[in-house]
Amino acid sequence: MQDEALTRAMQCLTSEERQRYASFTRAERRCQYLIGRVLLRHAVSRVTGIHPKLVATVDRRGSGPGLTLPDGVLHPGISISHSRNWIACITGTGISLGLDIEVTDESRDVTALADAAFSGDEAAWIHGQEAHARVSAFYRFWTVKEALIKLWSNSEKRQPLPLLVDDNGGPHSSGAGWHSLTLAYRNLAIAVCSGMALPEVVLVDATSLLA
Ligand SMILES: CC(C)(COP(=O)(O)OP(=O)(O)OC[C@H]1O[C@@H](n2cnc3c(N)ncnc32)[C@H](O)[C@@H]1OP(=O)(O)O)[C@@H](O)C(=O)NCCC(=O)NCCS
């Protein structure tokens, strides 16, 4: 990020957000936090119609950020994720959301990771994929699980993660009270989870916003 863009982004933050920004020791983490807050302001502005300057966030321990909006503005669902130098956020009206992104790393031993992190049936599905499809299969399950954790935390639900394979051993993308949608963009695996099926997800690359 250029110095000028960094200064402009910093000016958007509230004093509480600046304190949180300054509390991170790693420069990469500071940058993820800052860009996440800028993106969120623009995304919330897009779905509510209010100016980005009228949007502020409050950090909530053990959960995603909350929003402070002018009186009378309906609070949209929001979620943020980062992976290496990618930062993403999602907003949607009248719905709770969970988002996860991961940079796809083809060099990872995804079968060993699946054995360690997933149930036996889920890992078996990953093992059963053709070699070229195994990495994306792994990231599909991983991102959906992380997005579900965020969805349930954002909607203050506590329940165990569901199995992502059905009785026939095949993958499924929805269950009681949850829906997931997975996308790939550049080198990213993306998962969006929501309490009800989403009519559409519009993906916007906002790189130019931060130039
Ligand atoms: C909560 C958790 C899902 C966050 O995921 P992560 O990969 O560490 O971080 P991401 O970059 O994707 O997301 C970070 C953002 O999510 C949000 N967030 C953090 N904790 C959250 C929570 N409990 N609920 C909702 N959102 C949360 C924040 O906005 C944060 O960014 P910010 O601090 O800059 O605002 C993760 O820390 C966790 O607890 N995972 C459990 C491990 C696990 O069982 N994984 C399942 C795979 S088998």
The ligand as a MOL file (V3000), in Angstrom:
LIG
                    3D

  0  0  0     0  0            999 V3000
M  V30 BEGIN CTAB
M  V30 COUNTS 48 50 0 0 0
M  V30 BEGIN ATOM
M  V30 1 C -12.4980 -17.6060 14.2280 0
M  V30 2 C -11.6560 -18.1590 13.0790 0
M  V30 3 C -12.5600 -19.0080 12.1930 0
M  V30 4 C -11.0630 -16.9800 12.2810 0
M  V30 5 O -10.4260 -17.4640 11.1490 0
M  V30 6 P -8.9180 -17.0520 10.7640 0
M  V30 7 O -8.5290 -17.8870 9.5790 0
M  V30 8 O -8.0690 -17.0670 11.9870 0
M  V30 9 O -8.9800 -15.5530 10.3240 0
M  V30 10 P -9.5640 -14.8640 9.0200 0
M  V30 11 O -8.4880 -14.0590 8.4420 0
M  V30 12 O -10.2900 -15.7790 8.1020 0
M  V30 13 O -10.6540 -13.8990 9.6690 0
M  V30 14 C -10.2750 -12.9050 10.5600 0
M  V30 15 C -11.4580 -11.9770 10.7200 0
M  V30 16 O -12.5930 -12.7250 11.1200 0
M  V30 17 C -13.3430 -11.9800 12.0770 0
M  V30 18 N -13.4620 -12.8580 13.2290 0
M  V30 19 C -12.5280 -13.2110 14.1280 0
M  V30 20 N -13.0570 -14.0840 15.0080 0
M  V30 21 C -14.3380 -14.2570 14.6390 0
M  V30 22 C -15.4040 -15.0350 15.1570 0
M  V30 23 N -15.2680 -15.7970 16.2400 0
M  V30 24 N -16.5890 -14.9690 14.5210 0
M  V30 25 C -16.7850 -14.2040 13.4410 0
M  V30 26 N -15.8050 -13.4490 12.8850 0
M  V30 27 C -14.6060 -13.4980 13.4980 0
M  V30 28 C -12.6070 -10.6690 12.3090 0
M  V30 29 O -13.2200 -9.6940 11.4930 0
M  V30 30 C -11.1960 -10.9690 11.8080 0
M  V30 31 O -10.5470 -9.9040 11.1720 0
M  V30 32 P -10.1890 -8.5170 11.8720 0
M  V30 33 O -9.6890 -8.8500 13.2400 0
M  V30 34 O -9.1730 -7.9090 10.9810 0
M  V30 35 O -11.4940 -7.7680 11.8770 0
M  V30 36 C -10.4730 -19.0480 13.5940 0
M  V30 37 O -9.5890 -18.2620 14.3440 0
M  V30 38 C -10.8710 -20.2270 14.4230 0
M  V30 39 O -11.2020 -20.1510 15.5950 0
M  V30 40 N -10.7770 -21.4200 13.8360 0
M  V30 41 C -11.0230 -22.6430 14.5500 0
M  V30 42 C -10.1570 -23.7230 13.9470 0
M  V30 43 C -11.0240 -24.7160 13.2830 0
M  V30 44 O -11.6450 -25.5330 13.9280 0
M  V30 45 N -11.1080 -24.6090 11.9540 0
M  V30 46 C -12.0290 -25.4080 11.1940 0
M  V30 47 C -11.3120 -26.1260 10.1260 0
M  V30 48 S -11.2920 -27.8450 10.5110 0
M  V30 END ATOM
M  V30 BEGIN BOND
M  V30 1 1 1 2
M  V30 2 1 2 3
M  V30 3 1 2 4
M  V30 4 1 2 36
M  V30 5 1 4 5
M  V30 6 1 5 6
M  V30 7 2 6 7
M  V30 8 1 6 8
M  V30 9 1 6 9
M  V30 10 1 9 10
M  V30 11 2 10 11
M  V30 12 1 10 12
M  V30 13 1 10 13
M  V30 14 1 13 14
M  V30 15 1 14 15
M  V30 16 1 15 16
M  V30 17 1 15 30
M  V30 18 1 16 17
M  V30 19 1 17 18
M  V30 20 1 17 28
M  V30 21 1 18 19
M  V30 22 1 18 27
M  V30 23 2 19 20
M  V30 24 1 20 21
M  V30 25 1 21 22
M  V30 26 2 21 27
M  V30 27 1 22 23
M  V30 28 2 22 24
M  V30 29 1 24 25
M  V30 30 2 25 26
M  V30 31 1 26 27
M  V30 32 1 28 29
M  V30 33 1 28 30
M  V30 34 1 30 31
M  V30 35 1 31 32
M  V30 36 2 32 33
M  V30 37 1 32 34
M  V30 38 1 32 35
M  V30 39 1 36 37
M  V30 40 1 36 38
M  V30 41 2 38 39
M  V30 42 1 38 40
M  V30 43 1 40 41
M  V30 44 1 41 42
M  V30 45 1 42 43
M  V30 46 2 43 44
M  V30 47 1 43 45
M  V30 48 1 45 46
M  V30 49 1 46 47
M  V30 50 1 47 48
M  V30 END BOND
M  V30 END CTAB
M  END
